[in-house]
Amino acid sequence: MIRQFMARFMMGRYGMDQLNIAMMVLYLILYVVFLFTRLAILDILVLVLLFVTLFRMLSRNLDRRRAENARFLQLVRPICRRIKSCRIRMQDREHRYFKCPNCGQQMRVPRGKGRITVHCRSCGATFEEKS
């Protein structure tokens, strides 16, 4: 019965997306900091974050919420890519990574081959590096 009520209530509403999840994580972090510091400004900020998240979740203006989420993802995507790239580099023990001095393209070469000549596929530059 409650499940049917909630399903009917949420029909036509926006719900959760990546921006709401990020705001909820920020809310939780700020709330924990508030519990230790008891700063009034954090209390207000936490409440504003909670209300904005609820407003977005219960909104019926789907196009506007999707546009907000798309802008958020556009801002966050390069950061996520860089974190993922660093994680892959840390786990990959068989290769060494270089950037082309001419165009900045990232290249991967096998480790332990000594001094090798690396050829960039995108700009055609060649340079020597130690693998």
Backbone as CSV, one residue per row, in Angstrom:
resi,resn,N_x,N_y,N_z,CA_x,CA_y,CA_z,C_x,C_y,C_z
1,MET,0.824,-1.184,0.000,0.000,0.000,0.000,0.878,1.263,0.000
2,ILE,1.881,1.286,0.867,2.775,2.437,0.913,3.588,2.506,-0.376
3,ARG,3.962,1.331,-0.882,4.741,1.287,-2.114,3.938,1.851,-3.283
4,GLN,2.666,1.515,-3.365,1.812,2.039,-4.429,1.624,3.544,-4.287
5,PHE,1.479,4.005,-3.050,1.330,5.438,-2.805,2.573,6.185,-3.260
6,MET,3.756,5.661,-2.914,5.001,6.313,-3.302,5.184,6.284,-4.822
7,ALA,4.810,5.188,-5.447,4.930,5.087,-6.902,4.037,6.120,-7.581
8,ARG,2.797,6.275,-7.085,1.892,7.284,-7.642,2.402,8.697,-7.373
9,PHE,2.938,8.913,-6.164,3.424,10.236,-5.796,4.616,10.646,-6.656
10,MET,5.523,9.713,-6.947,6.731,10.028,-7.713,6.504,10.032,-9.226
11,MET,5.336,9.618,-9.671,5.040,9.609,-11.094,5.099,11.040,-11.646
12,GLY,5.928,11.236,-12.677,6.060,12.545,-13.295,7.055,13.447,-12.596
13,ARG,7.698,12.957,-11.553,8.697,13.750,-10.841,10.088,13.313,-11.285
14,TYR,11.084,14.145,-11.010,12.418,13.921,-11.558,13.151,12.757,-10.914
15,GLY,13.195,12.677,-9.606,13.890,11.587,-8.929,15.364,11.890,-8.732
16,MET,16.176,10.841,-8.584,17.607,10.998,-8.294,18.426,10.968,-9.582
17,ASP,19.523,11.717,-9.576,20.502,11.687,-10.647,21.885,11.892,-10.041
18,GLN,22.902,12.024,-10.878,24.266,12.130,-10.387,24.485,13.402,-9.562
19,LEU,23.865,14.512,-9.968,24.008,15.756,-9.215,23.383,15.625,-7.832
20,ASN,22.224,14.999,-7.743,21.589,14.793,-6.432,22.436,13.890,-5.543
21,ILE,23.016,12.858,-6.127,23.868,11.965,-5.342,25.084,12.724,-4.826
22,ALA,25.702,13.547,-5.677,26.857,14.337,-5.253,26.463,15.313,-4.140
23,MET,25.290,15.928,-4.266,24.847,16.858,-3.225,24.548,16.133,-1.919
24,MET,24.030,14.918,-1.996,23.766,14.154,-0.775,25.074,13.736,-0.099
25,VAL,26.078,13.366,-0.878,27.385,13.021,-0.308,27.989,14.249,0.357
26,LEU,27.922,15.400,-0.319,28.420,16.641,0.265,27.644,16.995,1.535
27,TYR,26.332,16.768,1.508,25.492,17.000,2.685,25.979,16.156,3.869
28,LEU,26.208,14.877,3.634,26.652,13.988,4.706,28.021,14.401,5.256
29,ILE,28.934,14.764,4.363,30.265,15.194,4.807,30.162,16.462,5.647
30,LEU,29.409,17.443,5.157,29.262,18.698,5.891,28.532,18.490,7.210
31,TYR,27.583,17.565,7.236,26.850,17.304,8.469,27.774,16.695,9.529
32,VAL,28.644,15.782,9.121,29.607,15.192,10.057,30.559,16.268,10.578
33,VAL,31.019,17.151,9.681,31.888,18.246,10.111,31.136,19.161,11.074
34,PHE,29.857,19.419,10.775,29.041,20.250,11.656,28.903,19.624,13.047
35,LEU,28.742,18.312,13.107,28.597,17.645,14.402,29.822,17.852,15.289
36,PHE,31.005,17.942,14.672,32.221,18.136,15.450,32.512,19.604,15.754
37,THR,32.143,20.495,14.831,32.512,21.906,15.004,31.389,22.775,15.557
38,ARG,30.156,22.421,15.272,28.973,23.193,15.692,28.978,24.626,15.156
39,LEU,29.502,24.804,13.954,29.478,26.113,13.309,28.086,26.366,12.737
40,ALA,27.527,27.527,13.018,26.170,27.851,12.575,26.075,27.928,11.058
41,ILE,27.127,28.417,10.403,27.113,28.529,8.948,27.010,27.156,8.294
42,LEU,27.655,26.150,8.881,27.552,24.788,8.350,26.143,24.241,8.523
43,ASP,25.512,24.583,9.627,24.141,24.140,9.866,23.215,24.683,8.782
44,ILE,23.379,25.951,8.464,22.549,26.574,7.422,22.866,25.961,6.060
45,LEU,24.145,25.781,5.765,24.557,25.207,4.483,24.031,23.783,4.310
46,VAL,24.071,23.006,5.378,23.569,21.627,5.336,22.070,21.614,5.051
47,LEU,21.335,22.489,5.697,19.888,22.549,5.458,19.565,22.997,4.039
48,VAL,20.304,23.977,3.534,20.081,24.439,2.164,20.362,23.310,1.180
49,LEU,21.466,22.593,1.380,21.783,21.464,0.500,20.687,20.407,0.517
50,LEU,20.186,20.106,1.697,19.129,19.107,1.819,17.857,19.554,1.103
51,PHE,17.475,20.812,1.275,16.258,21.314,0.629,16.408,21.406,-0.888
52,VAL,17.581,21.808,-1.365,17.798,21.863,-2.815,17.737,20.460,-3.404
53,THR,18.328,19.494,-2.725,18.291,18.106,-3.202,16.853,17.594,-3.246
54,LEU,16.099,17.843,-2.186,14.692,17.414,-2.168,13.880,18.124,-3.246
55,PHE,14.123,19.418,-3.418,13.425,20.175,-4.459,13.687,19.581,-5.830
56,ARG,14.970,19.293,-6.125,15.312,18.713,-7.420,14.683,17.334,-7.600
57,MET,14.682,16.545,-6.547,14.157,15.188,-6.624,12.641,15.189,-6.856
58,LEU,11.933,16.131,-6.257,10.471,16.155,-6.360,9.962,17.072,-7.458
59,SER,10.871,17.668,-8.208,10.493,18.620,-9.248,9.783,17.926,-10.404
60,ARG,8.868,18.667,-11.029,8.190,18.162,-12.221,8.755,18.797,-13.497
61,ASN,9.685,19.726,-13.345,10.319,20.368,-14.497,11.506,19.497,-14.945
62,LEU,11.209,18.458,-15.683,12.204,17.457,-16.044,13.301,18.014,-16.950
63,ASP,12.918,18.859,-17.912,13.915,19.390,-18.846,14.971,20.222,-18.123
64,ARG,14.530,21.057,-17.215,15.478,21.912,-16.486,16.408,21.084,-15.602
65,ARG,15.859,20.060,-14.919,16.696,19.212,-14.058,17.701,18.425,-14.881
66,ARG,17.281,17.955,-16.058,18.217,17.228,-16.931,19.337,18.144,-17.411
67,ALA,18.995,19.392,-17.724,20.006,20.351,-18.163,20.995,20.647,-17.030
68,GLU,20.491,20.784,-15.803,21.375,21.001,-14.650,22.328,19.824,-14.468
69,ASN,21.790,18.610,-14.576,22.618,17.418,-14.419,23.653,17.323,-15.538
70,ALA,23.268,17.679,-16.758,24.210,17.640,-17.880,25.350,18.626,-17.666
71,ARG,25.052,19.826,-17.166,26.110,20.807,-16.879,27.037,20.286,-15.787
72,PHE,26.467,19.669,-14.755,27.273,19.095,-13.679,28.196,18.008,-14.221
73,LEU,27.660,17.112,-15.033,28.470,16.030,-15.594,29.564,16.578,-16.500
74,GLN,29.271,17.660,-17.234,30.263,18.270,-18.097,31.422,18.837,-17.276
75,LEU,31.137,19.367,-16.094,32.182,19.899,-15.221,32.984,18.790,-14.549
76,VAL,32.327,17.700,-14.196,32.952,16.641,-13.410,33.679,15.615,-14.287
77,ARG,33.252,15.468,-15.513,33.810,14.420,-16.391,35.329,14.485,-16.530
78,PRO,35.951,15.666,-16.764,37.423,15.675,-16.865,38.109,15.240,-15.572
79,ILE,37.552,15.586,-14.441,38.122,15.179,-13.160,38.050,13.661,-13.017
80,CYS,36.904,13.096,-13.344,36.733,11.638,-13.255,37.678,10.916,-14.211
81,ARG,37.851,11.466,-15.421,38.770,10.853,-16.375,40.200,10.845,-15.851
82,ARG,40.606,11.960,-15.260,41.974,12.060,-14.739,42.181,11.069,-13.593
83,ILE,41.205,10.947,-12.698,41.303,9.997,-11.585,41.380,8.569,-12.120
84,LYS,40.550,8.258,-13.103,40.556,6.914,-13.679,41.885,6.625,-14.371
85,SER,42.412,7.610,-15.084,43.699,7.442,-15.756,44.815,7.201,-14.745
86,CYS,44.829,7.952,-13.664,45.856,7.763,-12.626,45.728,6.388,-11.982
87,ARG,44.516,5.934,-11.742,44.299,4.621,-11.143,44.806,3.515,-12.067
88,ILE,44.550,3.656,-13.366,45.023,2.656,-14.328,46.542,2.637,-14.366
89,ARG,47.162,3.817,-14.355,48.629,3.892,-14.359,49.233,3.225,-13.128
90,MET,48.620,3.438,-11.966,49.143,2.857,-10.728,49.049,1.332,-10.743
91,GLN,48.007,0.786,-11.349,47.808,-0.660,-11.347,48.600,-1.366,-12.453
92,ASP,48.972,-0.638,-13.493,49.669,-1.234,-14.626,51.167,-1.268,-14.345
93,ARG,51.686,-2.441,-13.999,53.107,-2.612,-13.691,53.927,-3.030,-14.912
94,GLU,53.276,-3.373,-16.003,53.975,-3.880,-17.176,54.314,-2.804,-18.192
95,HIS,53.758,-1.601,-18.036,53.972,-0.544,-19.023,54.429,0.747,-18.362
96,ARG,55.043,1.591,-19.167,55.452,2.925,-18.735,54.707,3.916,-19.618
97,TYR,54.278,5.021,-19.039,53.485,6.007,-19.758,54.293,7.278,-19.994
98,PHE,54.169,7.827,-21.208,54.851,9.063,-21.585,53.853,9.999,-22.248
99,LYS,54.191,11.286,-22.234,53.447,12.266,-23.016,54.350,12.743,-24.132
100,CYS,53.778,12.881,-25.305,54.528,13.379,-26.448,54.910,14.837,-26.184
101,PRO,56.199,15.187,-26.336,56.597,16.575,-26.097,56.043,17.541,-27.143
102,ASN,55.631,17.016,-28.286,55.140,17.865,-29.361,53.636,18.154,-29.234
103,CYS,52.820,17.108,-29.042,51.364,17.300,-29.036,50.708,16.981,-27.693
104,GLY,51.433,16.342,-26.771,50.870,16.029,-25.461,50.084,14.736,-25.406
105,GLN,50.078,13.976,-26.502,49.372,12.698,-26.546,50.007,11.715,-25.562
106,GLN,49.174,10.985,-24.830,49.680,10.001,-23.875,49.980,8.696,-24.608
107,MET,51.165,8.122,-24.304,51.582,6.880,-24.954,52.015,5.866,-23.909
108,ARG,51.879,4.591,-24.255,52.234,3.502,-23.348,53.255,2.601,-24.030
109,VAL,54.343,2.312,-23.315,55.381,1.419,-23.848,55.682,0.350,-22.797
110,PRO,56.151,-0.821,-23.228,56.472,-1.876,-22.259,57.669,-1.497,-21.390
111,ARG,57.649,-1.914,-20.149,58.764,-1.646,-19.216,59.926,-2.588,-19.491
112,GLY,61.105,-2.149,-19.070,62.286,-3.017,-19.087,62.931,-3.216,-20.438
113,LYS,62.705,-2.366,-21.404,63.304,-2.513,-22.732,64.514,-1.608,-22.917
114,GLY,64.921,-0.905,-21.856,66.070,0.004,-21.951,65.682,1.311,-22.609
115,ARG,66.649,1.927,-23.274,66.389,3.196,-23.953,65.779,2.893,-25.316
116,ILE,64.589,3.419,-25.564,63.890,3.130,-26.819,63.477,4.424,-27.509
117,THR,63.259,4.325,-28.809,62.741,5.450,-29.582,61.231,5.299,-29.668
118,VAL,60.530,6.327,-29.215,59.068,6.304,-29.196,58.576,7.157,-30.352
119,HIS,57.616,6.616,-31.111,57.033,7.318,-32.253,55.579,7.662,-31.921
120,CYS,55.247,8.942,-31.966,53.876,9.381,-31.665,52.984,9.123,-32.871
121,ARG,51.863,8.469,-32.659,50.950,8.136,-33.749,50.133,9.342,-34.210
122,SER,49.888,10.301,-33.314,49.014,11.403,-33.709,49.748,12.512,-34.461
123,CYS,50.990,12.836,-34.059,51.699,13.939,-34.730,52.929,13.482,-35.498
124,GLY,53.386,12.247,-35.294,54.525,11.722,-36.015,55.890,12.043,-35.417
125,ALA,55.927,12.699,-34.278,57.203,13.049,-33.642,57.863,11.802,-33.079
126,THR,59.193,11.797,-33.055,59.945,10.694,-32.446,60.854,11.275,-31.370
127,PHE,60.982,10.533,-30.276,61.854,10.947,-29.192,62.311,9.714,-28.439
128,GLU,63.402,9.844,-27.712,63.960,8.726,-26.966,63.580,8.827,-25.502
129,GLU,63.223,7.689,-24.920,62.879,7.607,-23.500,63.386,6.307,-22.946
130,LYS,63.577,6.281,-21.652,63.971,5.054,-20.972,62.704,4.336,-20.500
131,SER,62.619,3.068,-20.851,61.425,2.331,-20.441,61.736,1.548,-19.181
